[in-house]
Structures are given as C-alpha cells and as structure tokens.
C-alpha cells in the first residue's frame, strides 16, 4: 500500500536539457564504464552504515542505479532480499545483464512515476545531477522507511582555486555543489532526519588507476589529514564524499508535485 504522500504528487514531465546528457549517450562517452569500477567500495560503505546502525530492512531500491554494479553487489551480499535498480538511461540499461547472476532486479523507468514503497531507498551520487534537487528529494521521501545518500563534496578550497567544480559539471554532470554542512542541511530542509553519516575517501578509492598524477601525489597528505581531521581534509583538499543514513521526518509536509 502506498505510503502517505506517494499518491499526492502530481506528475510533471522532465524536459530540462540537463537530463538529455543521460539519454543521448553523452554521459556514456564521458564515462565509458558508467563508474562500474567504483561500485564495490560504494556497496561496502552502504553496508557499513546500515550494519553500524542495525537497520532492519527486507527490500531495497537504488534510484539512478547507472551500471547496476552497486545493486548487483548488494544483492550478492544480502541474498534473499529483493534489491531493485531504477534508471531512465538506455545506455545504463545495456550494462545490467552483467549483474543478472546476483539476483538484482532492474527497471528501465522513472522510479518517481511508481507508487512503490520500500524499506530502503538509496541515492548514490544522484541528486547533485537533478535540476530541482530539493523538489526531487521531497518527492522521494515517502517512498522509503530509510534512505541512504552518497553525496559528492565538490566545494573545497583546492577545488575552488583549480575550478574543479567545472570539471565535475562538464564530465559527470554535477549541477549543484556541496560541503558537508550544506549537504546535511539540504536533507534536513527537505524533510529528512539524519540518523548517521560518515566521510568516504573517494580520491583514495575511486578507480585509482585512472586518477590524475596530482591526485595521486596528494593522496598521502589527504589520508594523513583525513585520519586526524576528516572534516578539515574535505574542506581544504577535497576528495571526500558523504554517506548519510536518514529517515523521513514525521512532521514533513507531503510533496505537492513532481520535480522538473
């Protein structure tokens, strides 16, 4: 049975030009493996935050699952629990057969157009790509008992000096940029209660073999600072993201429309 708020949203067609990146093969051209190489450590970090907080869940969905690697790895880790992946991209869907052996379930459609409600809803590096990201988060809220978000922290001193945020915009389609504080505030402002969070060492984990020489040289310094003061490392040098576990807030108003 749909949760309160799922039936209240009025569909609005997504027509913004930013969405075309995922339907016209432009994103695939910029990211040929659709970040498949990064899915193992991301799945591990998701499992860490769920198990640390003893979250009880029977089924899960990843919205904007891309290559499907995270869904596949979680399905293999938690056999017997239905784990679904949703994505609207034709290019992403072509990669899903590689995950079939895991038992993952894939849907080539817009998750927000469904009435489904799950114990766990995951958005892993997704809402920074969405034009109306706050409307999107509000619309997503009633679809899950728990939500896990992985949020890139693109705003940091080194990145501002090097204008790295423009690289994030042009190569991977980030439209919005966050610090730890603004990311957590965004979730609170859109009706979520933050249960737990931790930094993830993206620069040290993400497809290390293809990282720029500058990143490889900075990684020992980043790791040293991160082991003592990860907040300072994220703000000064970057290379970190935020893994966040949330619950929908009971007093949050139901969404009134689908985001554009």
Residue, then its C-alpha position, 0 to 999 in steps of 0.5 A: x500500500x502506498x505510503x502517505x504522500x506517494x499518491x499526492x504528487x502530481x506528475x510533471x514531465x522532465x524536459x530540462x536539457x540537463x537530463x538529455x546528457x543521460x539519454x543521448x549517450x553523452x554521459x556514456x562517452x564521458x564515462x565509458x564504464x558508467x563508474x562500474x569500477x567504483x561500485x564495490x567500495x560504494x556497496x561496502x560503505x552502504x553496508x557499513x552504515x546500515x550494519x553500524x546502525x542495525x537497520x532492519x530492512x527486507x527490500x531495497x531500491x537504488x534510484x539512478x542505479x547507472x551500471x547496476x554494479x552497486x545493486x548487483x553487489x548488494x544483492x550478492x551480499x544480502x541474498x534473499x532480499x529483493x534489491x531493485x535498480x531504477x534508471x531512465x538511461x538506455x545506455x545504463x540499461x545495456x550494462x545490467x545483464x552483467x549483474x543478472x547472476x546476483x539476483x538484482x532486479x532492474x527497471x528501465x523507468x522513472x522510479x518517481x512515476x511508481x507508487x512503490x514503497x520500500x524499506x530502503x531507498x538509496x541515492x548514490x551520487x544522484x541528486x547533485x545531477x537533478x535540476x530541482x534537487x530539493x523538489x526531487x528529494x521531497x518527492x522521494x521521501x515517502x517512498x522509503x522507511x530509510x534512505x541512504x545518500x552518497x553525496x559528492x563534496x565538490x566545494x573545497x578550497x583546492x577545488x575552488x582555486x583549480x575550478x574543479x567544480x567545472x570539471x565535475x559539471x562538464x564530465x559527470x554532470x554535477x549541477x549543484x555543489x556541496x560541503x558537508x554542512x550544506x549537504x546535511x542541511x539540504x536533507x534536513x530542509x527537505x524533510x529528512x532526519x539524519x540518523x548517521x553519516x560518515x566521510x568516504x575517501x573517494x580520491x583514495x578509492x575511486x578507480x585509482x588507476x585512472x586518477x590524475x598524477x596530482x591526485x595521486x601525489x596528494x593522496x598521502x597528505x589527504x589520508x594523513x589529514x583525513x585520519x586526524x581531521x576528516x572534516x578539515x581534509x574535505x574542506x581544504x583538499x577535497x576528495x571526500x564524499x558523504x554517506x548519510x543514513x536518514x529517515x523521513x521526518x514525521x512532521x514533513x509536509x507531503x510533496x505537492x508535485x513532481x520535480x522538473 
